[in-house]
Amino acid sequence: MNLGARARSALSRAAIRSQQRNEGPPRRTAQDLAEWARAHLPDRRLVVVSNREPYSHLRDGDRIRWVRNAGGLTVALDAVMQALGGVWVAHGGGDADRLTVDARDRVGCPPDRARYLLRRVWLTQEDHARYYSGFANSALWPLCHVVYVRPRFELADWDSYREVNQRFAAAVLEEVEDQPALVFLQDYHLALAARFLKERRPDLQVAMFWHIPWPNPEVFRVLPWKEEILDGMLANDVVGFHIRRHATNFLDGVAETLEARVDLERLAVDRAGRRTWVRSFPISVDAEEIAALAETAEVRRAEAEIRERLGLAGCKVGLGVDRLDYTKGIPERLEALERLLEKYPEWQGRFAFIQIGVPSRIQLREYRSVQVRVRRAAAAINRRYPRAGGPTVHLIEDNLDFRELVPYYRMADFCAVTALHDGMNLVAKEYIAASPDLDGALVLSPFTGAARELERAWIASPYDREGLADACHAALSDAPEARRERMAALRETVLRRNIFDWALDVLDTIVSLNLQTPAQEPAAAMPSGERGPTPRPAPGDSRR
Ligand code: F6P
């Protein structure tokens, strides 16, 4: 970028910041979150629970090295835990994980400057095959994403899922000892954990965030263990989703499946004397941190090195960053790019696409098959549309560290997020945060949670090849000023609400909504027709 452009970019960043200072709600920082916790959780332990651990230890010859796991959930929650401290309970999946824990299976994280404790839970290969690959990823994942991959329901997988959820709950109970605690469960791997926790410790505050979509009742009703899954989730005090549609789908599913009083106005379920609040909290990224990283000299150097290595001089560059998952619409994206090159021949030889595909859940046939489809589609484009500097589609099948990813984000003239269905999709927000010079564009599927917020993206359906090819063309050919204006608006949205806002909203909701138990509420406050007998507080419920 030349000096003039850099000055303009700095000016527009300054303008965004000043606008946010003057008009928008103040953005929260890690310090705000820490202060909030000191004021509201002074006597309570915080325990976060997820299947995937934030850091893994791996053997490397005679040495042991550690890696930060790159998934959206773990990166986002890691920033929160670094601010708050506490314990994170997760599956120890690294091949050197057992060698690095203490006698209580704990290790400080981040490993080079510990801010919180990671408590590892051990799973056998059989557990992993049945609970993780089986029930979580072959039953719940396709069921919730509705992308025409048939869910598989196996009794042995379900049994294992129950048993592993019990094991996670037991690890949490060991961590909280007999202290008051707030337990924050993550995602579809742990739908039953709250029930097991509350059976032993009804006084615990327990919340769960469901990071993937929740299907409508027509789809959900095919699950053979739907009552048990809902019963487990309703043991939480708060259940969070990214968007309201998923929250209302969940409530509709509860109303259809269980004997419960579902309050669609307040988004709450009363059942067996206790209440579960259901809310939407759109997750985000540590946008300021990403923006700062994107402006470092190290990232600029890396960007120039990638351009050189991939022979991208004089080329416009498109980018995709996804786990190799059938929900991400990668073959559909590549087919649309082939159509782009056919329909708009001016891009032939002048456009390259980098697809970073993170290998994922490779034990499962559907994931191996999407990998093969992506390789074939990339090879077909490269055969049909050769380019002088290098291949037209660069397929990089690797799990890049986040710092390695940022130069790709910075360099891309557009980023394509074409998921067939996605709870949120944090790649979209990361890309925007990493585009400080405003010289980028986002092509975004309407079937992502992110599309609800990022309205100034080029919204195009992955099911519509023609429309998606046109959107990519528009993203590439937009006039510079219009491009900058769109990107400035997108950045304003992403910078205004970051991961700390999300964490504060969720935690504050847990703390404040719990003050109102059904028994304490004036009956007149319930919507008409929804009023039933005053529910009894759960035994031992200490909420006030
Ligand atoms: O999209 C749901 C999700 O749990 C993300 O939050 C996470 O980044 C991703 O799936 C990772 O999946 P896995 O742990 O199976 O690799």
Residues whose N, C-alpha, C, O or C-beta is under 5 A from the ligand:
A	BS01	F6P	R52 G71 G72 L73 D187 H211 I212
